[in-house]
Amino acid sequence: MSKGEETDYGEILKGKTLAVYFFLLEHNQPLRIAEIQRGTSLSSLSLVSYHLDKLLKGGLIEEDPLGGFSVSKVIRVGVLRFFVGSGRLLLPRQMFYALFVTGFLVTSIFFLDWVFSSTFVLLMFILAITACIFWFETIQVWKSRPLA
């Protein structure tokens, strides 16, 4: 790739290549081809090698002298935009909103006066619905993570 060319990471990071990249993102140490194949459930080592070559050419991963592959450039495109953190702590972004609203709901239940006024009932209803929506979205993003 020449200096003037711009890399389109969206074209590189799709399908099984995205699954291989995501698997490497989840691990903080270099992984060998056989480990990547087992972790991504790809059918052959040559298929894993093909996807690793795409990632190497795009400058997203690097190979160490011992044959291990690791992420050299973290790119958030596609479904990866909805995840934060690194390594084993690659979590859906919505999870933090869900935790905040759920915490606020639980705190409200335990520390507010249980006067069943319309304001209190409306507050609890809004918080419960909001928490449910955020947890639903968190689960949907978690299910959409790239797996081979």
Buried (B, 14 or more C-beta within 10 A) or exposed (E): EEEEEEBEBEEBBBEBBBBBBBBBBBBEEBBBBEBBBEBBEBEEEEBBBBBBEBBBEBBBBBBEEEEBBBBEEEBEBBBBEBBBEEEEEBBBBBBEBBBEBBEBBEEEEEEEEEEEEEEBEEBBEEBBEBBEBBBEBBBEBBEEBBEB
